């Protein structure tokens, strides 16, 4: 049985409402005359619906009381009043009430309005809970998410705020996204925002500036969504600054090593020859380019123990490992250095000759 609170300062009308409601199968959990009493009764008894007169005794009218009840108690309010003035009706509409009945009312009219209000509020409450759950999920998601609408940042989750190096959403929300983008990348972003119908946006690179103007390189995964009833772009930002810096460092290290006089061999994590320099080729001289070949198919020109290579890739530290390579003419004593990518995943072994013993 659904519970109803009747708020009416006319005792005769209040009695009529109570009779109607009982005949309709509702439980009257209380009757009161003022807005203050209505709020207190709502907090204590938690009715399913409040039937509210607009002109009440005291300094709080029914509309003010209804706004507070709906905000603090999440209880639907139906107004019952003989006042149909434009000002009052507009205030009632803005208050998000669940009905406006004009006195005098019939029992059937009251019953229909009560049922509509109850089920509409239940649906609204379920939707609100789902949206709140989704917002919590997005806010705490382990990826940086930004929502941009008409080029303006409308929302950031916690990790996106961290990415922009601020704790305050108001520092970012309401600002144009291009204000945080390096000039070189503005045309890319503008071309994305210009098409609000694309269903397949390929990931793209941006260089953004944080709130304190620190440059960051990011990969952006964007998709079209509806935000507050209008098209918007959801942008997942993945920082790759450290990754790209690590890659650049590895490239420079590899180029420096391969251009030096010492014998160098580079093996990838598929155990293929990635590269080598002329000094290494002096010890291993097949009649073809070894690049792209598995080191295990290069016997007898070069013999390396499979287990030793696997152990080097599985090491948890950067300490070089001893490695023996047997060629047709020499026993090569080498050191193997792991080269990892920006995420710390081993990608290559840099083999450096330490000593060569002729057979």
N, C-alpha and C positions, 0 to 999 in steps of 0.2 A: 504494500500500500504506500503510495507516494505521499510525502509529508508537505504540508503547506503552512506558511506563515501569512496571516492576514494583517495588513497594516492599514487601518482606516479609523479616522477620528470621529466618524458618525456611528454611534452604537447601533442604530437601527439598520443601516446599510451593512455594517459588519456582521450583524446577525443573519441577514439575508444571504450574504456571501457564504457564511459558514453552513447554512442549510443546503445551499446549492452544492457546495463542495462535498458534504457528507453524502448527499444523494448520488453524486458522481463517483463515489468510492475513494475520496481523498481523506487523509487524516489531518485534522487541524492541530498543529503542535503549539499554536499560540496566537493571540490577538493583541495588537498594541496600537497606540495612537500617535507616537512620535518617531521621527527619523532615528534618534539616538536609541530608543528602545528596539527599533527594528534591527539595528546593527548588532546590539547586544544579544538579542534573541537568535539572530542568524548565526552568530559565533558559537552560542551555547548549544542550540538544538540542531543545527545543520539541516534546515529544510531542503526539500528538493526544488521547491518553487516559492517565490515570494510574490504575493498579490498586493500591489502597492498603490495607495491613493497618492495623488501628487500634492495636494494642498493639505498639509498636516499641522497639528499643533507644534509650537516650538520654533526655534530658529533654523531648523534644517528641514527643507521640503523633501518630497518623495524622490525627486530626480537626484538630488545630492546624495540622499541616503542610498539610492539604488546604485549609483556609481561606486560608492564605497563598498557596498555589499558584493557587487560583482568583482571588484578589484581584489578585495581582501579575502572573500569567502568562496568565490567562483560559484555563485548561486544565481540562476536566471531570475529576472524580475519582470513581471507583467504589470503595466500601469493600468489603473482603472480610474477614470476621471470624467467629469462632465465638461471640463475645460478643453475646448478645441481651438484655442487661439494659436495663431501661427508661431508666436514666440515659444509657447509651452511645447507645442508639438515638435518644433525643431530641436529644442533642448532634449526632448525625450528620444528623438532619433539619434542624436549625437551620442547619447549615453549608452547606446548599444543595447537597448532593452529588447525583450523577446515578445513584445506585444503591447498594444495600446487599445484598451476597450473603453468605449464611450458609454457612460451611464445614461439611462438605465440599461442593464444587460440582461440577457436571457440565460437560463441554465445551460441550454445547448451551446450557445455562443461561448460561454465560459469554458465548458468542457473541451470544445474543439481547440480553443486557444491554449488551454493548459497542456493538452497533449502535444500540440505542435511545439510549444516552448520547451517542454521536457525533452523531447527527442532531438530537437535542433541543438539544444544546449549539450546534450550527451555527445552528439556528433562533433560539435565544436570542441568539446573538452578532449575527446579522443584525438582529434586532429592536432590540437595544441600539444598534447603529450607526445605524439609522434614527431612533431616538428621540434620540440624541445630535445627529444632523444637524438634526433638527427643533428641538431645544432651542437649538442654535447659531443657527439661522435666526431663531427667536423672540427670542433675547437681543439679536441685532444688527439686528432689524427696524427700519426707519426710522419706526416709529410706537410710541407708548407703549402697552404692553399689560400689563394686570393681570388676574390670575385670583383670583376671590373665591368661596369655598365656605362655605355656611351663614353668610354675612355676614362671614367672616374672610378677610383677604388672605392668599393662599397663595403667590403668585408675582408678581414684577414683572420686566420686562425692563430693559435698560440705560436706555432713554429714559424709562420710567416712573419709575425712580429719579431721573433728572434732573428730571422734572416735580415730584416730591415734594421736591426739593432735598436729597438725601442720597446718599452713595456706598455706604452700608451697607444691604444687604437686611434684616439683622436689626432695623434701626430700624422697618421697616414690616411685614414678614411676621409673621403671628400676631396682628395688631391688627385690630379691627373696622373695616370700611370706613367706617361712619357716624361713627367718631371723627374722620375727616378731612373730614367734610362739614358745611357750614353748616346750622344748625338748620332754616332755611327749606326746605331741600331733602331733609331726612331722610325725610319721608313718601313722596316720589317714589321714593327708593332702596328703602325698605322694601317698597313695592308691587311693585317689580321683583323683589326677592329672594323675595317670598312666592309667586311663580308659577314653579315649576321645570319646567313643562311647555310653556311658551310657545315656539313656533317662530318667532314674528315680533315681535321687540322693536323698537319704533320708537326712533330716536335721541332722546336727551333731554339737557337742560342740567343741570349741577350747578355749584355753587360749592364748591370744596374748599379746604382749608387745607394748606399744605405742612408738612413735618416741623418747620419753624421758624415755623409759624403765619402764613405769608404767604398771603392769599387769591388764588385763581386761578379763573377761569371756564373751564369745559371743556364740550365736547359729547361725550357718551358713546355709542358704538356697542357694544351688548351682544349676546351670543349665548350659547346654552346649549351646553356641552361636557361631556365626561367627563374628570375629572381624578383620577388615582389611584383609578380604579374607581368614582367617585361623581359625581353631577351637580354642575356648577359653572358660574359665569358668566365668560366671557372678555369683558373690557371694554377697548375701545380708547378712549383718552382723547386728545382733540384740544383743546389749549389755544386759547381764543379771546379771552383777556383783552385783548391788544393790538388784535385785530381789532375787538372791540366798543367799545373806547376810541376807536379811530380813527373808527368809524362815528358815535359820539356827538359827536366833535369836528366831523366834517363836517356833521352835522345842525345843530349850534349855529351853525357858520359860515354855513351856507346860510340858516338862519332869520334870523340877524342881518343878512346881506346883503340878503335879500329884504324885510326890514322897514325898511331904511334909505331915505334920500332919493335916492341915486344910482340910475341906471337899471341893472337887473340882469336877465340872461337866463341860464337854466340849460339846457344841452343834454346829453342822455345819449349813451352810446357807440353808439346806434343812429341818432344824428343826429335825435332827436326832441326837441321842446320839452318839458322836464321841468317848468319853472316860470318865472315872471317876475313882476316887481313893477309897481305902477301907474306908476312913473316911466318904465319901459321902454315901457309900453303907450301913453304919450303920443306916442311916435314911430312906433309900429306899432299901427294901430287897425283890424284886421279886425272884421267884425261877428259874430265867433264866438270861443270860447275856443281859443287856440292849443295848449294843453297836449295832448300825445299826438300831435300832427301832426309829420310830417317837415319840417324847416326848408326842404327843397328843394321842397316842395309849397305853400309859403306865398308864392311870388312872385305878384304884384308887391309885396305888402305888405312882404316882407322878402327880400332877395337876399344870400345868403352863398356864397362860393366853396367848393365841395365839397373841393377839394384842400387848401385852407388848414385846414379843420377836420380833415381826415385827418392832416395833418402835425402838428397840435397834439396829437392823441391818440398819435402815434408818437414824440413827443419823449421823451428819456431823462432830462430834468431838470425842475425845478419853475419854471424861468424863464418868466414870462408871455410870450405871443406876441401880436404885433399882428394885429388882425382888423378888416376893413372890412365894414360892413353897410349896404346901400343900401335905404332905405325910399321910400315914395311922396313924402315931403317932405324927407328929410334924408340926408346921408352921415354915418354914425356911425363914428367912430374908437374902437375898443375894444381891450381887453386880455383875452386868454383864459388862464385859470388852470386847470390840470389838478387834478381832485379824484380821488384814488385810494382804493381800499378798503384794508382792513387788510393785504392781501397785496401791496400795491403795484401792483395792476392799475388802470389808468385807467378811471374809471367815468363821470365827468361833466366838462364844461367850464363853468366859471363865467365868463360874459362880462360884463365891467364897462365901462360907457361912460366914455371918456376925453374925447371932444370930439364935438360935433354941429355940422355945417355944413349950413345950410339950402340947399335947391336954388334 
